[in-house]
Amino acid sequence: MHIAKEVERMVCVKNAKSHGPSPIPVEGKWVRAKEVTDISGLTHGVGWCAPQQGACKLSLNVKGGKIVEALIETIGCSGMTHSAAMAGEIIVGKTILEALNTDLVCDAINVAMRELFLQIVYGRAQSSFSEDGLEIGAGLEDLGKGTRSQIGTVYSTEMKGTRYLELTEGYVTKLALDKDGEIIGYEFVKLGVMMDKIRAGISAEEALKVATGTYGRFAEGVKFIDPRNE
């Protein structure tokens, strides 16, 4: 360690006693974190790429400083889906410091990791006040039944109006319009439910029927349109 001459000439003045870092909430305990291993928690965050054409929602479950569970959800860029596949293999088993300094393939995923790192080390995790934190598998709760990401896709133009394409209920197949041409309901297919039924041995036609539902005043529609082709 090199010391500048200006510093060497200085008189030594003792500092007041250090009280160490401020305590942060870590899974129901107050912890004075000094090492990466002092950090635990489950939390979520969002990152975006430089051109802002895509985004990533990242959920991490950290135990003793190490990532033991990860949920990576991407939207807006076809390449990001493959990046998520690679990041899923890279990120689990690393400490949060390693993951912060590892190329997670996609800029949006890297930014999400940065945002989560800040949340976790400052005691802002979702499980900060949950005793012993959350079990491994808690990340799947975000996906719900059918184990699919919650997606909302809506397209609109001033000339032709709005098209609901996919909402919480599922993949939208028909829009119901009233006499004034306004949307009053829609028909949807729960793709996760449909695939579960098909895997269970039910025919695709029957599975589609079981997974189809409606929302709003769909039955009162005067006109029904395919949001993708009409």
C-alpha positions, 0 to 999 in steps of 0.5 A: 500500500503506497502512502502519499508524502503529504499523508505521511507528514500528518499528525496522527489523530485518533478517531472516535469509536466506530459503532459499525454499520446500522442494523437492517431488517433481515428475515425478521431479525435486525442484522449489522451486515458486514459480510455477504453471508449476513444477507438473506431475503426474497424480493422482486425488481425490474430492469430495462435494456439501454434502448428500452425495447425490453424489460425483465422482472427478476425475483430472487430468494437469497439465503446466507448471501447465496441465490437459491431461487430465481424467477426470470420473466422478460417482455418486449424482445425475442432475444431476451427469452433466450438470455433468460434461459442462460441467466437461469443457469448462471445466476442460481448458486452464486452470491449476490455479489458474484451475480452483480458482477457476472454478465447475465447475458441481457442488459435488462437482466443485469439492470434488474440484478443491480436493482435487487442487489440494492434492495437486499443489501439495504434491508428492503427485501419483500421478506425483511420482516418475515421470520426465517424468510420465505421457503424455496419455491415462494417465487412460483407464487407469482405465476399462479395456476398454470405456471405462466407469467402475468401478461397484459397485451393491449394494442390501440390506434386512434383510427381503429380503437383498442384491441385486448390481446391478452389479459390476466384471465388469458389469451383473448379470442373475441371482443364483444361490442355494444350498439355503439361499437364499444367493448363491453366484454371478451372471451378468453382462453386460459392457456396454462389450464388448457395445456394442463388438461392436454397433458392429462390426456384430454383431447385438445378440443375438449381442453379448449372448451374447458379453458374458455371463459368470458368476462364482463357483459360478453353475452350482451354483445351486439357484435363480436370481433377477433381482436387479431384479424378484425 
